[in-house]
Amino acid sequence: MDDNLAPGDREHVLIIEDDERLATLTRDYLEANGFRVTLEADGARGVERIVTLQPDLVILDLMLPGEDGLSICRRARPDYAGPILMLTARTDDMDQVLGLEMGADDYVAKPVQPRVLLARMRALLRRAESTEAAGDDMRLTFGNLEIDSATREAWLAGERIDLTSAEFDLLWLLASNAGRVLSREEIFSQLRGIKYDGQDRSIDVRVSRIRPKIGDDPNHPHRIKTVRSKGYLFVKDG
């Protein structure tokens, strides 16, 4: 474990990974690209480290000693709003879906390609920065639903909604394009900066998680509608 953090305002990344060689290589690569990095190998300390350090981004391995990445992600989410990028050694689609359902923002399959990892990290960090810089006047209201891009928060009937960073980004994108159908291709391009491969289910998983949080009936949604073969439509007056 490396707690020797460099001074300055460089973005801080917490890597929770028990493969010492992979963790060290990833740390060195990220530090060479301007990040400061903390390493943690023990899954049992994962939640504590995330909540205490409040890094700009977490890289979280799925398989860890002490506590697995899915459990860490689920338990840390109520007290950590930053991006979580999950690493998985498996190609099983269910692992990726479970990670997203537990609150992960994105995932990268092992063996990790450093440039791919860096691109995914920068995309996650850019999304957070772009909405934070939007200004205090960037608030949307739809009935009893309010969404504020400056604070990256949303409220339903005055109650704050518990959203992950990726869920907020998707909700804001859909809401700010209310009345227009957004294709999965457009959503992927806007949120992840990559081309939609036709197989990735992350957008569908997030929509299914967002719906009940904003008071939408998952079985008969009236606010976020699925438009068959086209994409998603955020309804202005639902």
Secondary structure as UniProt FT lines:
FT   STRAND          12..16
FT   HELIX           20..32
FT   TURN            33..34
FT   STRAND          36..40
FT   HELIX           43..45
FT   HELIX           46..53
FT   STRAND          57..61
FT   HELIX           69..76
FT   HELIX           77..79
FT   STRAND          84..88
FT   HELIX           93..101
FT   TURN            102..103
FT   STRAND          106..109
FT   HELIX           114..132
FT   TURN            133..134
FT   TURN            136..137
FT   STRAND          139..142
FT   TURN            143..144
FT   STRAND          145..148
FT   TURN            149..152
FT   STRAND          153..156
FT   TURN            157..158
FT   STRAND          159..160
FT   HELIX           165..175
FT   TURN            176..179
FT   STRAND          181..183
FT   HELIX           184..192
FT   HELIX           202..213
FT   TURN            214..215
FT   STRAND          224..227
FT   TURN            228..230
FT   STRAND          231..234
//
